[in-house]
């Protein structure tokens, strides 16, 4: 075999190696993208959720078109937490604040004062006056029941109305932990 033929054979072999390397790199890149996509899908299916604020009921803290991220795994719900829940009549997601927990007795007076277990609660986050709807007070919550209200008390449709009512624990999707403010 002459030097020219040997050189051609080596060049051909190098081209094959380069093609294999390009194919391997492409396959590896595709695998990385698919793995990352699967990881994101799993995280947003089982751990985190995304919801959009659709109404004015949570003003001034959450505005229409804000995007909220919520933790699906947080089962330690506390008074004051903002939650995403499934509203059962219309089967839509709602974003509201937890006001009363299972076992609590809630009372709302004619002048809008909210008492939990006969103690007034401090609500620095509300807008407007808390008005009564068609639910009768005092109201004692059973196990797995939560009383929720929107921060914009004058317009919020929430647990004060029989249209929404009490939120069952199984309908709570998670607690809000981050907000993306859009279109302000």
Secondary structure, 3 states (H helix, E strand, C coil): CCHHHHHHHHHHHHHHHHHHHHHHHHHHHHHHHHHHHHHHHHHHHHCEEEEECCCCCCCCCCCCCCEEEEECCCCCCCCCCEEEEEECCCCEEEEEEEEECCCCEEEECCCCCEEECCEECCCCCCECCCCCCCCCCCEECCCCEEEEECCECCCCCCCCCCCCCCEEHHHEEEEEEEEECCCC
